[in-house]
Amino acid sequence: MSADSERPERSSERRVPPRGSERQRPPRGSERQRPPRAGILVTGTEVLSGIVSDKNGPWLSRRLFELGVDAATIQIVGDRPDDLRAALDAMRDAGMALIVTSGGLGPTADDLTAEVVGAFAGREMVLDPALERHIGGILERMMSRWPNLDPDAIRRSNAKQAVIPRGATVLDPVGTAPGLVVEPADGEGPTVVVLPGPPSELRPMWEAARATEAFARAISGAVPYEHEIVRLFGIPESEIASTLRLAEREGIDLSELEITTCLRRGEIEVATRFAPRARGAYEALLELIARRHPDELFSVHGQTVDEIVAALLRGRTIALAESCTGGGLASRLTDRPGASEYLLGGAVVYSNAAKVSVAGVDPQLLERHGAVSTEVAAALARGIAERLGAELGVGITGIAGPGGATADKPVGLVCLSVWMRGQPPRSLTRRTRLPGERVDVRERSVTVAMHMIRRLLEGESDEPADRPGEDSGERPA
């Protein structure tokens, strides 16, 4: 697939219809043994307004998935009791066996989750003296670090955190707010797990909640499903849909598999969920994907290209000369710990003068071919490697837009090159057209560069011994 045929990424996932149906069929037997369903309820006006990004909802969804619980919905509500109660009622009416809340457990007046959950479960709110003493001990240690605080005011404001629904299972605080597991008083309806908002408190408390008998009762009957991810690059989603249709024609039982595809950062991610009994069907599907898309399939066990490149760079060194990506590749490489072992440095060579002075590009090359050209990209890659003494060099130059385009160099045109020392040296150089707005072009350029690094280190190159007669014209990245 040429890069200019890629469609813009979508942030949402969709189920792949194997025969033109709207959704992938549920695994066989789901009518007889449907997994318990759960709702995730995130509270906080600061989250609802976008001031704070929700990290708890997706994290909790993954944890529920691992337990064989179907996380059916994630909902965000502000710090309003009526909205919180309405969301709890809606999840109960939708048949949730479990509801997990995060946030609203602090000492301030708008922290009302425990009170609302108590009313929802039909349980009276009572002061737990043992919990109050425990929180008091935590506060004593905190106040020793801030001696000017009013201890009585602090204790009064935090005492409300020890008022809990009668009969609830208490989860010891990681900060000052306890968690709760609250079963319905009449035995009808969902169990509610109440967790604090800060992820550093929520995550360890989640493990404590999982260990409670009340939690185990709520998810009784859950059977953990297996989850596999494969990743491909340089292929449209339509090809995966075609592969799934072929799988059914070849007799692979997709009814046992729940398949989701997602276009993410220019890569296709195929996630498959299945019961252990369906392992054979999944292995058959994986073999078909590998057979049909051998050049595009780069990860069969969920590894990201970032993880693969980091492993391939061990024992090597790399240097970067970036123009249109503005340091995006350097940022991506240094996101992973241990990058200092292989990344010697990088330069943002936005101007022609910087390309010449920092990366050693010949001014006449710029004059003849222009800054956005395969020739300049190759010169950037080799030049920065030689300047910094690295084994590999990467050069990126392009037109991210919205301005700067010409008739023969449109917005989205990017030239990239990866060069590696050797006898003889080896390289990959590409001219490609990437879709989307400025931010999309820049991000996709980094992804293309990551895959070019991977391919060069895995043995692919443009040298005649590997690619006889191939030139450096525009072609797939």
C-alpha positions as a Markdown table, in Angstrom:
| # | Residue | x | y | z |
|---|---|---|---|---|
| 1 | Met | 0.0 | 0.0 | 0.0 |
| 2 | Ser | 1.4 | 3.4 | -0.8 |
| 3 | Ala | 1.4 | 5.8 | 2.0 |
| 4 | Asp | -0.8 | 8.3 | 0.2 |
| 5 | Ser | -3.6 | 5.8 | 0.1 |
| 6 | Glu | -3.8 | 5.5 | 3.9 |
| 7 | Arg | -6.9 | 6.8 | 5.6 |
| 8 | Pro | -6.8 | 9.2 | 8.5 |
| 9 | Glu | -6.6 | 7.4 | 11.9 |
| 10 | Arg | -9.6 | 7.0 | 14.1 |
| 11 | Ser | -9.5 | 6.9 | 17.8 |
| 12 | Ser | -12.4 | 4.5 | 18.2 |
| 13 | Glu | -12.3 | 0.8 | 17.6 |
| 14 | Arg | -14.8 | -1.2 | 15.7 |
| 15 | Arg | -15.7 | -4.9 | 15.3 |
| 16 | Val | -14.8 | -6.4 | 11.9 |
| 17 | Pro | -17.8 | -7.9 | 10.1 |
| 18 | Pro | -16.7 | -11.1 | 8.5 |
| 19 | Arg | -19.5 | -11.3 | 6.0 |
| 20 | Gly | -20.8 | -7.8 | 5.7 |
| 21 | Ser | -22.8 | -8.1 | 9.0 |
| 22 | Glu | -22.7 | -5.1 | 11.4 |
| 23 | Arg | -20.8 | -6.9 | 14.1 |
| 24 | Gln | -18.6 | -9.9 | 14.6 |
| 25 | Arg | -20.8 | -12.8 | 16.0 |
| 26 | Pro | -20.3 | -13.4 | 19.8 |
| 27 | Pro | -18.3 | -16.5 | 20.7 |
| 28 | Arg | -20.3 | -19.7 | 20.5 |
| 29 | Gly | -22.1 | -20.6 | 23.7 |
| 30 | Ser | -22.2 | -17.0 | 24.9 |
| 31 | Glu | -26.0 | -17.4 | 25.3 |
| 32 | Arg | -25.4 | -20.2 | 27.8 |
| 33 | Gln | -22.5 | -18.7 | 29.6 |
| 34 | Arg | -22.4 | -14.9 | 29.2 |
| 35 | Pro | -19.6 | -13.4 | 31.3 |
| 36 | Pro | -20.6 | -11.0 | 34.1 |
| 37 | Arg | -20.8 | -7.4 | 33.0 |
| 38 | Ala | -19.4 | -4.4 | 34.7 |
| 39 | Gly | -19.7 | -0.7 | 34.4 |
| 40 | Ile | -16.9 | 1.8 | 35.2 |
| 41 | Leu | -18.0 | 5.2 | 36.7 |
| 42 | Val | -15.4 | 8.0 | 36.8 |
| 43 | Thr | -16.4 | 11.0 | 38.9 |
| 44 | Gly | -15.0 | 14.4 | 39.0 |
| 45 | Thr | -15.9 | 17.7 | 37.4 |
| 46 | Glu | -12.2 | 18.2 | 36.5 |
| 47 | Val | -12.3 | 15.0 | 34.5 |
| 48 | Leu | -15.6 | 15.8 | 32.8 |
| 49 | Ser | -14.4 | 19.2 | 31.8 |
| 50 | Gly | -11.2 | 17.9 | 30.3 |
| 51 | Ile | -8.9 | 19.6 | 32.8 |
| 52 | Val | -7.7 | 16.2 | 33.9 |
| 53 | Ser | -7.5 | 13.2 | 31.5 |
| 54 | Asp | -9.1 | 10.0 | 32.6 |
| 55 | Lys | -6.5 | 7.3 | 33.0 |
| 56 | Asn | -8.5 | 5.1 | 35.4 |
| 57 | Gly | -11.3 | 4.1 | 33.1 |
| 58 | Pro | -9.2 | 2.3 | 30.5 |
| 59 | Trp | -6.9 | 0.9 | 33.1 |
| 60 | Leu | -9.8 | -0.6 | 35.0 |
| 61 | Ser | -11.3 | -1.9 | 31.8 |
| 62 | Arg | -8.2 | -3.9 | 31.0 |
| 63 | Arg | -8.1 | -5.3 | 34.5 |
| 64 | Leu | -11.7 | -6.5 | 34.3 |
| 65 | Phe | -11.0 | -8.0 | 30.9 |
| 66 | Glu | -8.2 | -10.0 | 32.4 |
| 67 | Leu | -10.6 | -11.5 | 35.0 |
| 68 | Gly | -13.1 | -12.5 | 32.3 |
| 69 | Val | -15.5 | -9.7 | 33.1 |
| 70 | Asp | -17.1 | -7.8 | 30.2 |
| 71 | Ala | -16.5 | -4.1 | 30.8 |
| 72 | Ala | -19.6 | -2.8 | 29.1 |
| 73 | Thr | -19.3 | 0.9 | 29.6 |
| 74 | Ile | -17.1 | 3.7 | 30.9 |
| 75 | Gln | -19.0 | 6.8 | 32.0 |
| 76 | Ile | -17.7 | 10.1 | 33.4 |
| 77 | Val | -19.9 | 12.3 | 35.6 |
| 78 | Gly | -19.2 | 15.5 | 37.5 |
| 79 | Asp | -19.3 | 16.1 | 41.3 |
| 80 | Arg | -23.1 | 16.2 | 41.4 |
| 81 | Pro | -25.0 | 13.6 | 43.5 |
| 82 | Asp | -28.0 | 13.4 | 41.2 |
| 83 | Asp | -25.8 | 12.7 | 38.2 |
| 84 | Leu | -23.8 | 10.1 | 40.1 |
| 85 | Arg | -27.0 | 8.3 | 41.3 |
| 86 | Ala | -28.6 | 8.5 | 37.8 |
| 87 | Ala | -25.5 | 6.8 | 36.4 |
| 88 | Leu | -25.6 | 4.0 | 39.0 |
| 89 | Asp | -29.3 | 3.4 | 38.4 |
| 90 | Ala | -28.7 | 3.2 | 34.6 |
| 91 | Met | -25.9 | 0.6 | 35.1 |
| 92 | Arg | -28.1 | -1.4 | 37.4 |
| 93 | Asp | -30.9 | -1.3 | 34.9 |
| 94 | Ala | -28.5 | -2.5 | 32.2 |
| 95 | Gly | -27.8 | -5.6 | 34.2 |
| 96 | Met | -24.3 | -4.9 | 35.5 |
| 97 | Ala | -23.1 | -7.4 | 38.1 |
| 98 | Leu | -20.3 | -5.0 | 39.2 |
| 99 | Ile | -19.8 | -1.3 | 39.1 |
| 100 | Val | -16.4 | 0.3 | 39.8 |
| 101 | Thr | -16.2 | 3.9 | 40.7 |
| 102 | Ser | -13.2 | 6.2 | 40.9 |
| 103 | Gly | -13.0 | 9.6 | 42.6 |
| 104 | Gly | -15.1 | 11.5 | 45.0 |
| 105 | Leu | -13.6 | 10.1 | 48.3 |
| 106 | Gly | -11.7 | 13.0 | 49.6 |
| 107 | Pro | -12.4 | 15.2 | 52.6 |
| 108 | Thr | -14.1 | 18.1 | 50.9 |
| 109 | Ala | -17.8 | 18.8 | 50.6 |
| 110 | Asp | -18.0 | 17.7 | 47.0 |
| 111 | Asp | -16.6 | 14.3 | 47.7 |
| 112 | Leu | -19.9 | 12.4 | 48.0 |
| 113 | Thr | -19.3 | 9.0 | 46.2 |
| 114 | Ala | -19.5 | 6.9 | 49.4 |
| 115 | Glu | -22.7 | 8.6 | 50.5 |
| 116 | Val | -24.4 | 8.2 | 47.1 |
| 117 | Val | -23.3 | 4.6 | 46.8 |
| 118 | Gly | -24.6 | 3.8 | 50.3 |
| 119 | Ala | -28.0 | 5.1 | 49.4 |
| 120 | Phe | -27.9 | 3.2 | 46.1 |
| 121 | Ala | -27.1 | 0.0 | 47.9 |
| 122 | Gly | -29.8 | 0.7 | 50.5 |
| 123 | Arg | -27.3 | 0.9 | 53.4 |
| 124 | Glu | -27.2 | 3.4 | 56.2 |
| 125 | Met | -24.1 | 5.6 | 56.5 |
| 126 | Val | -22.3 | 5.0 | 59.8 |
| 127 | Leu | -19.0 | 6.1 | 61.4 |
| 128 | Asp | -16.4 | 3.3 | 61.5 |
| 129 | Pro | -14.3 | 4.0 | 64.7 |
| 130 | Ala | -11.5 | 1.7 | 63.7 |
| 131 | Leu | -11.2 | 3.3 | 60.3 |
| 132 | Glu | -11.3 | 6.8 | 61.9 |
| 133 | Arg | -8.4 | 5.8 | 64.1 |
| 134 | His | -6.5 | 4.4 | 61.1 |
| 135 | Ile | -7.0 | 7.6 | 59.1 |
| 136 | Gly | -6.0 | 9.6 | 62.2 |
| 137 | Gly | -2.7 | 7.8 | 62.3 |
| 138 | Ile | -2.0 | 8.6 | 58.7 |
| 139 | Leu | -2.8 | 12.2 | 59.3 |
| 140 | Glu | -0.5 | 12.4 | 62.3 |
| 141 | Arg | 2.4 | 11.3 | 60.1 |
| 142 | Met | 1.3 | 13.8 | 57.4 |
| 143 | Met | 1.0 | 16.7 | 59.9 |
| 144 | Ser | 4.5 | 16.1 | 61.2 |
| 145 | Arg | 5.8 | 17.3 | 57.8 |
| 146 | Trp | 3.6 | 20.4 | 57.9 |
| 147 | Pro | 3.7 | 21.6 | 61.5 |
| 148 | Asn | 1.8 | 24.9 | 60.8 |
| 149 | Leu | -1.5 | 23.1 | 59.9 |
| 150 | Asp | -4.5 | 23.3 | 62.3 |
| 151 | Pro | -4.7 | 19.6 | 63.5 |
| 152 | Asp | -8.3 | 19.9 | 64.7 |
| 153 | Ala | -9.5 | 21.3 | 61.3 |
| 154 | Ile | -7.7 | 18.6 | 59.5 |
| 155 | Arg | -9.1 | 15.8 | 61.6 |
| 156 | Arg | -12.7 | 17.2 | 61.3 |
| 157 | Ser | -12.5 | 17.5 | 57.5 |
| 158 | Asn | -11.1 | 14.0 | 57.1 |
| 159 | Ala | -13.4 | 12.3 | 59.7 |
| 160 | Lys | -16.0 | 12.2 | 56.9 |
| 161 | Gln | -13.8 | 9.7 | 55.1 |
| 162 | Ala | -14.5 | 7.2 | 58.0 |
| 163 | Val | -18.3 | 7.4 | 57.4 |
| 164 | Ile | -19.2 | 4.5 | 55.3 |
| 165 | Pro | -22.2 | 2.3 | 54.3 |
| 166 | Arg | -23.0 | -0.1 | 57.1 |
| 167 | Gly | -21.6 | -3.6 | 56.3 |
| 168 | Ala | -19.3 | -2.4 | 53.5 |
| 169 | Thr | -15.9 | -4.1 | 53.1 |
| 170 | Val | -13.2 | -1.5 | 53.8 |
| 171 | Leu | -10.1 | -1.3 | 51.7 |
| 172 | Asp | -7.2 | 0.3 | 53.7 |
| 173 | Pro | -6.2 | 3.7 | 52.4 |
| 174 | Val | -3.1 | 4.2 | 50.3 |
| 175 | Gly | -3.4 | 8.0 | 50.8 |
| 176 | Thr | -6.1 | 9.1 | 53.3 |
| 177 | Ala | -9.2 | 7.9 | 51.5 |
| 178 | Pro | -10.3 | 4.3 | 52.1 |
| 179 | Gly | -11.8 | 2.2 | 49.3 |
| 180 | Leu | -15.1 | 0.2 | 49.7 |
| 181 | Val | -16.8 | -2.9 | 48.3 |
| 182 | Val | -20.5 | -2.4 | 48.8 |
| 183 | Glu | -23.0 | -5.2 | 48.2 |
| 184 | Pro | -26.7 | -4.4 | 47.8 |
| 185 | Ala | -28.5 | -4.7 | 51.2 |
| 186 | Asp | -31.3 | -6.7 | 49.7 |
| 187 | Gly | -29.1 | -8.9 | 47.5 |
| 188 | Glu | -30.5 | -7.5 | 44.3 |
| 189 | Gly | -28.4 | -5.5 | 41.9 |
| 190 | Pro | -24.8 | -4.8 | 41.4 |
| 191 | Thr | -21.9 | -4.8 | 43.9 |
| 192 | Val | -20.1 | -1.4 | 43.8 |
| 193 | Val | -16.3 | -1.1 | 44.2 |
| 194 | Val | -15.5 | 2.4 | 45.4 |
| 195 | Leu | -11.9 | 3.5 | 44.7 |
| 196 | Pro | -10.1 | 6.9 | 45.0 |
| 197 | Gly | -9.3 | 9.0 | 42.0 |
| 198 | Pro | -5.4 | 9.3 | 42.0 |
| 199 | Pro | -4.0 | 6.4 | 40.0 |
| 200 | Ser | -1.2 | 5.9 | 42.5 |
| 201 | Glu | -3.9 | 5.1 | 45.1 |
| 202 | Leu | -6.4 | 3.4 | 42.9 |
| 203 | Arg | -4.2 | 0.7 | 41.4 |
| 204 | Pro | -2.9 | -0.9 | 44.6 |
| 205 | Met | -6.4 | -0.6 | 46.1 |
| 206 | Trp | -7.8 | -2.5 | 43.1 |
| 207 | Glu | -5.7 | -5.5 | 44.1 |
| 208 | Ala | -7.1 | -5.4 | 47.6 |
| 209 | Ala | -10.6 | -5.2 | 46.2 |
| 210 | Arg | -10.1 | -8.2 | 44.0 |
| 211 | Ala | -9.1 | -10.3 | 47.1 |
| 212 | Thr | -12.4 | -9.6 | 48.9 |
| 213 | Glu | -15.2 | -12.2 | 49.2 |
| 214 | Ala | -17.7 | -9.6 | 48.1 |
| 215 | Phe | -15.9 | -9.0 | 44.9 |
| 216 | Ala | -15.6 | -12.7 | 44.2 |
| 217 | Arg | -19.3 | -13.1 | 44.7 |
| 218 | Ala | -20.1 | -10.3 | 42.2 |
| 219 | Ile | -18.1 | -11.9 | 39.4 |
| 220 | Ser | -19.0 | -15.5 | 40.1 |
| 221 | Gly | -19.0 | -17.4 | 36.8 |
| 222 | Ala | -16.3 | -15.3 | 35.1 |
| 223 | Val | -14.0 | -17.3 | 32.9 |
| 224 | Pro | -10.8 | -15.4 | 31.9 |
| 225 | Tyr | -10.5 | -15.1 | 28.2 |
| 226 | Glu | -7.3 | -15.1 | 26.3 |
| 227 | His | -6.2 | -11.9 | 24.5 |
| 228 | Glu | -3.8 | -11.7 | 21.6 |
| 229 | Ile | -2.6 | -8.7 | 19.5 |
| 230 | Val | -0.9 | -8.7 | 16.1 |
| 231 | Arg | 0.3 | -5.6 | 14.4 |
| 232 | Leu | 0.8 | -4.8 | 10.7 |
| 233 | Phe | 2.3 | -1.8 | 8.9 |
| 234 | Gly | 1.7 | -0.7 | 5.3 |
| 235 | Ile | -1.7 | -2.3 | 4.8 |
| 236 | Pro | -5.2 | -0.8 | 4.7 |
| 237 | Glu | -8.0 | -2.1 | 7.1 |
| 238 | Ser | -9.9 | -3.3 | 4.1 |
| 239 | Glu | -7.3 | -5.9 | 3.5 |
| 240 | Ile | -7.8 | -7.3 | 7.0 |
| 241 | Ala | -11.5 | -7.5 | 6.4 |
| 242 | Ser | -10.8 | -9.4 | 3.2 |
| 243 | Thr | -8.5 | -11.8 | 5.1 |
| 244 | Leu | -11.3 | -12.5 | 7.6 |
| 245 | Arg | -13.7 | -13.3 | 4.8 |
| 246 | Leu | -11.1 | -15.6 | 3.4 |
| 247 | Ala | -10.6 | -17.3 | 6.8 |
| 248 | Glu | -14.3 | -18.2 | 6.8 |
| 249 | Arg | -14.2 | -19.6 | 3.3 |
| 250 | Glu | -11.2 | -21.7 | 4.3 |
| 251 | Gly | -13.2 | -23.1 | 7.2 |
| 252 | Ile | -11.7 | -21.2 | 10.2 |
| 253 | Asp | -14.4 | -20.9 | 12.8 |
| 254 | Leu | -14.5 | -17.2 | 13.5 |
| 255 | Ser | -17.6 | -17.6 | 15.6 |
| 256 | Glu | -15.3 | -18.5 | 18.5 |
| 257 | Leu | -13.3 | -15.3 | 18.1 |
| 258 | Glu | -14.1 | -11.7 | 19.0 |
| 259 | Ile | -12.0 | -9.7 | 16.7 |
| 260 | Thr | -11.4 | -5.9 | 16.8 |
| 261 | Thr | -9.2 | -3.9 | 14.4 |
| 262 | Cys | -7.9 | -0.4 | 15.0 |
| 263 | Leu | -5.8 | 2.0 | 12.9 |
| 264 | Arg | -3.4 | 3.5 | 15.3 |
| 265 | Arg | -0.4 | 5.8 | 14.3 |
| 266 | Gly | -0.5 | 4.4 | 10.8 |
| 267 | Glu | -0.4 | 0.8 | 12.0 |
| 268 | Ile | -3.2 | -1.8 | 11.9 |
| 269 | Glu | -3.7 | -3.5 | 15.3 |
| 270 | Val | -5.8 | -6.7 | 15.3 |
| 271 | Ala | -6.9 | -7.7 | 18.8 |
| 272 | Thr | -8.6 | -11.1 | 19.3 |
| 273 | Arg | -10.4 | -12.2 | 22.4 |
| 274 | Phe | -11.4 | -15.9 | 22.8 |
| 275 | Ala | -12.1 | -18.6 | 25.3 |
| 276 | Pro | -9.2 | -21.1 | 25.9 |
| 277 | Arg | -11.1 | -23.7 | 23.9 |
| 278 | Ala | -10.8 | -21.6 | 20.8 |
| 279 | Arg | -7.0 | -21.5 | 20.8 |
| 280 | Gly | -6.9 | -23.7 | 17.7 |
| 281 | Ala | -9.1 | -21.3 | 15.7 |
| 282 | Tyr | -7.0 | -18.4 | 16.7 |
| 283 | Glu | -3.8 | -20.1 | 15.6 |
| 284 | Ala | -5.3 | -20.9 | 12.3 |
| 285 | Leu | -6.3 | -17.3 | 11.8 |
| 286 | Leu | -2.8 | -16.1 | 12.8 |
| 287 | Glu | -1.2 | -18.5 | 10.2 |
| 288 | Leu | -3.5 | -17.1 | 7.5 |
| 289 | Ile | -2.6 | -13.5 | 8.4 |
| 290 | Ala | 1.1 | -14.4 | 8.3 |
| 291 | Arg | 0.7 | -16.2 | 5.0 |
| 292 | Arg | -1.3 | -13.4 | 3.3 |
| 293 | His | 0.7 | -10.4 | 4.7 |
| 294 | Pro | 4.3 | -11.6 | 5.4 |
| 295 | Asp | 5.9 | -8.3 | 4.7 |
| 296 | Glu | 3.4 | -6.2 | 6.6 |
| 297 | Leu | 3.1 | -8.3 | 9.7 |
| 298 | Phe | 5.8 | -7.2 | 12.2 |
| 299 | Ser | 4.4 | -8.2 | 15.6 |
| 300 | Val | 2.6 | -11.5 | 16.5 |
| 301 | His | 2.8 | -11.3 | 20.3 |
| 302 | Gly | 1.7 | -7.7 | 20.9 |
| 303 | Gln | 5.1 | -6.1 | 20.8 |
| 304 | Thr | 5.1 | -2.5 | 19.6 |
| 305 | Val | 7.5 | -1.2 | 17.0 |
| 306 | Asp | 9.1 | 0.9 | 19.7 |
| 307 | Glu | 9.8 | -2.3 | 21.7 |
| 308 | Ile | 11.2 | -4.1 | 18.7 |
| 309 | Val | 13.4 | -1.2 | 17.7 |
| 310 | Ala | 14.8 | -0.8 | 21.2 |
| 311 | Ala | 15.7 | -4.5 | 21.2 |
| 312 | Leu | 17.4 | -4.3 | 17.8 |
| 313 | Leu | 19.4 | -1.2 | 18.8 |
| 314 | Arg | 21.0 | -3.0 | 21.8 |
| 315 | Gly | 24.8 | -2.9 | 21.3 |
| 316 | Arg | 24.5 | -0.2 | 18.5 |
| 317 | Thr | 24.3 | 3.6 | 18.4 |
| 318 | Ile | 22.0 | 5.9 | 16.5 |
| 319 | Ala | 21.9 | 9.7 | 15.7 |
| 320 | Leu | 19.1 | 11.7 | 14.2 |
| 321 | Ala | 18.7 | 14.7 | 12.0 |
| 322 | Glu | 15.0 | 15.8 | 11.9 |
| 323 | Ser | 13.4 | 18.7 | 10.0 |
| 324 | Cys | 9.6 | 18.4 | 9.7 |
| 325 | Thr | 9.2 | 16.1 | 12.7 |
| 326 | Gly | 10.9 | 18.7 | 15.0 |
| 327 | Gly | 12.5 | 16.1 | 17.3 |
| 328 | Gly | 9.5 | 13.8 | 17.3 |
| 329 | Leu | 11.6 | 10.7 | 16.6 |
| 330 | Ala | 14.0 | 11.6 | 19.4 |
| 331 | Ser | 11.1 | 12.0 | 21.7 |
| 332 | Arg | 9.7 | 8.6 | 20.7 |
| 333 | Leu | 13.0 | 6.8 | 21.1 |
| 334 | Thr | 13.6 | 8.4 | 24.5 |
| 335 | Asp | 10.1 | 7.5 | 25.8 |
| 336 | Arg | 11.5 | 4.1 | 26.7 |
| 337 | Pro | 13.9 | 3.7 | 29.6 |
| 338 | Gly | 17.5 | 2.8 | 28.6 |
| 339 | Ala | 17.5 | 4.9 | 25.4 |
| 340 | Ser | 20.8 | 6.4 | 26.5 |
| 341 | Glu | 22.5 | 3.1 | 25.7 |
| 342 | Tyr | 21.9 | 3.6 | 22.0 |
| 343 | Leu | 20.8 | 7.2 | 21.2 |
| 344 | Leu | 23.8 | 9.4 | 21.0 |
| 345 | Gly | 21.9 | 12.6 | 20.1 |
| 346 | Gly | 19.8 | 14.4 | 17.6 |
| 347 | Ala | 19.4 | 17.7 | 15.9 |
| 348 | Val | 16.3 | 19.6 | 14.6 |
| 349 | Val | 17.7 | 21.0 | 11.3 |
| 350 | Tyr | 14.8 | 23.1 | 10.3 |
| 351 | Ser | 16.7 | 25.6 | 8.2 |
| 352 | Asn | 18.9 | 24.9 | 5.2 |
| 353 | Ala | 21.8 | 26.6 | 7.2 |
| 354 | Ala | 21.3 | 24.1 | 10.0 |
| 355 | Lys | 21.3 | 21.2 | 7.6 |
| 356 | Val | 24.6 | 22.4 | 6.3 |
| 357 | Ser | 26.3 | 23.4 | 9.5 |
| 358 | Val | 25.0 | 20.7 | 11.8 |
| 359 | Ala | 24.5 | 17.6 | 9.6 |
| 360 | Gly | 27.1 | 18.4 | 6.9 |
| 361 | Val | 24.7 | 18.5 | 3.9 |
| 362 | Asp | 26.4 | 19.9 | 0.8 |
| 363 | Pro | 24.9 | 23.3 | -0.1 |
| 364 | Gln | 24.9 | 22.4 | -3.8 |
| 365 | Leu | 22.8 | 19.3 | -3.0 |
| 366 | Leu | 20.2 | 21.6 | -1.5 |
| 367 | Glu | 20.4 | 23.9 | -4.4 |
| 368 | Arg | 19.9 | 21.1 | -7.0 |
| 369 | His | 17.3 | 19.0 | -5.3 |
| 370 | Gly | 15.6 | 21.2 | -2.6 |
| 371 | Ala | 15.4 | 20.5 | 1.1 |
| 372 | Val | 12.6 | 18.1 | 0.7 |
| 373 | Ser | 14.2 | 15.4 | -1.4 |
| 374 | Thr | 15.5 | 11.9 | -1.0 |
| 375 | Glu | 19.0 | 13.1 | -1.8 |
| 376 | Val | 18.9 | 15.5 | 1.2 |
| 377 | Ala | 17.3 | 13.0 | 3.5 |
| 378 | Ala | 20.1 | 10.5 | 2.7 |
| 379 | Ala | 22.8 | 13.2 | 3.3 |
| 380 | Leu | 21.2 | 14.1 | 6.6 |
| 381 | Ala | 21.2 | 10.5 | 7.7 |
| 382 | Arg | 24.9 | 9.8 | 6.8 |
| 383 | Gly | 26.0 | 13.3 | 7.9 |
| 384 | Ile | 24.6 | 13.2 | 11.4 |
| 385 | Ala | 25.9 | 9.7 | 11.9 |
| 386 | Glu | 29.4 | 10.8 | 10.9 |
| 387 | Arg | 29.2 | 14.0 | 13.0 |
| 388 | Leu | 28.2 | 12.1 | 16.1 |
| 389 | Gly | 30.1 | 8.9 | 15.5 |
| 390 | Ala | 27.0 | 6.8 | 15.5 |
| 391 | Glu | 26.6 | 3.4 | 13.7 |
| 392 | Leu | 23.2 | 4.5 | 12.4 |
| 393 | Gly | 21.9 | 7.8 | 11.2 |
| 394 | Val | 18.3 | 8.9 | 10.4 |
| 395 | Gly | 17.3 | 11.9 | 8.2 |
| 396 | Ile | 13.8 | 13.2 | 7.9 |
| 397 | Thr | 12.6 | 16.2 | 5.8 |
| 398 | Gly | 9.2 | 17.0 | 4.5 |
| 399 | Ile | 6.2 | 19.4 | 4.2 |
| 400 | Ala | 3.9 | 19.0 | 7.1 |
| 401 | Gly | 1.7 | 21.9 | 6.0 |
| 402 | Pro | -0.5 | 23.6 | 5.9 |
| 403 | Gly | 1.8 | 25.9 | 3.9 |
| 404 | Gly | 5.1 | 25.4 | 2.0 |
| 405 | Ala | 3.7 | 23.2 | -0.7 |
| 406 | Thr | 4.5 | 23.5 | -4.4 |
| 407 | Ala | 3.0 | 21.8 | -7.5 |
| 408 | Asp | 5.5 | 18.9 | -7.4 |
| 409 | Lys | 5.9 | 18.8 | -3.6 |
| 410 | Pro | 2.5 | 18.8 | -2.0 |
| 411 | Val | 1.6 | 18.9 | 1.7 |
| 412 | Gly | 2.3 | 15.5 | 3.3 |
| 413 | Leu | 5.4 | 14.8 | 1.1 |
| 414 | Val | 8.1 | 13.4 | 3.4 |
| 415 | Cys | 11.5 | 12.0 | 2.5 |
| 416 | Leu | 13.3 | 9.7 | 5.0 |
| 417 | Ser | 16.6 | 7.9 | 5.1 |
| 418 | Val | 18.3 | 5.5 | 7.5 |
| 419 | Trp | 22.0 | 4.8 | 7.0 |
| 420 | Met | 24.2 | 2.2 | 8.7 |
| 421 | Arg | 28.0 | 1.9 | 8.7 |
| 422 | Gly | 29.4 | -1.3 | 7.2 |
| 423 | Gln | 31.6 | -2.7 | 4.5 |
| 424 | Pro | 29.8 | -1.6 | 2.4 |
| 425 | Pro | 27.3 | 0.8 | 4.2 |
| 426 | Arg | 23.7 | -0.1 | 3.9 |
| 427 | Ser | 20.7 | 2.2 | 3.8 |
| 428 | Leu | 16.9 | 2.6 | 3.2 |
| 429 | Thr | 15.6 | 5.8 | 1.6 |
| 430 | Arg | 12.0 | 6.6 | 0.9 |
| 431 | Arg | 9.9 | 9.4 | -0.6 |
| 432 | Thr | 6.2 | 9.0 | 0.6 |
| 433 | Arg | 3.0 | 11.0 | 0.8 |
| 434 | Leu | 1.2 | 10.9 | 4.2 |
| 435 | Pro | -2.4 | 12.0 | 4.7 |
| 436 | Gly | -3.9 | 14.2 | 7.4 |
| 437 | Glu | -3.3 | 17.5 | 8.9 |
| 438 | Arg | 0.0 | 18.8 | 10.2 |
| 439 | Val | 0.0 | 16.8 | 13.4 |
| 440 | Asp | -0.9 | 13.7 | 11.5 |
| 441 | Val | 1.9 | 14.1 | 9.0 |
| 442 | Arg | 4.4 | 14.6 | 11.7 |
| 443 | Glu | 3.3 | 11.7 | 13.8 |
| 444 | Arg | 3.1 | 9.3 | 10.9 |
| 445 | Ser | 6.5 | 10.4 | 9.7 |
| 446 | Val | 7.9 | 9.3 | 13.0 |
| 447 | Thr | 6.2 | 5.9 | 12.7 |
| 448 | Val | 7.5 | 5.4 | 9.2 |
| 449 | Ala | 11.0 | 6.2 | 10.4 |
| 450 | Met | 10.7 | 3.7 | 13.3 |
| 451 | His | 9.7 | 1.0 | 10.8 |
| 452 | Met | 12.6 | 1.9 | 8.4 |
| 453 | Ile | 15.0 | 1.6 | 11.4 |
| 454 | Arg | 13.5 | -1.8 | 12.1 |
| 455 | Arg | 13.7 | -3.0 | 8.5 |
| 456 | Leu | 17.3 | -1.9 | 8.1 |
| 457 | Leu | 18.3 | -3.7 | 11.3 |
| 458 | Glu | 16.4 | -6.8 | 10.2 |
| 459 | Gly | 18.5 | -6.9 | 7.0 |
| 460 | Glu | 16.5 | -5.0 | 4.4 |
| 461 | Ser | 18.3 | -2.3 | 2.3 |
| 462 | Asp | 18.3 | -0.4 | -1.0 |
| 463 | Glu | 21.7 | -1.6 | -2.0 |
| 464 | Pro | 21.9 | -3.4 | -5.4 |
| 465 | Ala | 22.6 | -6.8 | -3.8 |
| 466 | Asp | 19.2 | -6.7 | -2.1 |
| 467 | Arg | 17.1 | -4.6 | -4.5 |
| 468 | Pro | 18.6 | -4.7 | -8.1 |
| 469 | Gly | 17.6 | -1.9 | -10.3 |
| 470 | Glu | 15.5 | 0.0 | -7.7 |
| 471 | Asp | 15.6 | 3.8 | -7.6 |
| 472 | Ser | 14.7 | 6.2 | -4.9 |
| 473 | Gly | 11.5 | 7.5 | -6.4 |
| 474 | Glu | 8.2 | 7.8 | -4.5 |
| 475 | Arg | 7.1 | 4.5 | -3.2 |
| 476 | Pro | 5.6 | 2.8 | -0.1 |
| 477 | Ala | 7.4 | 3.5 | 3.2 |
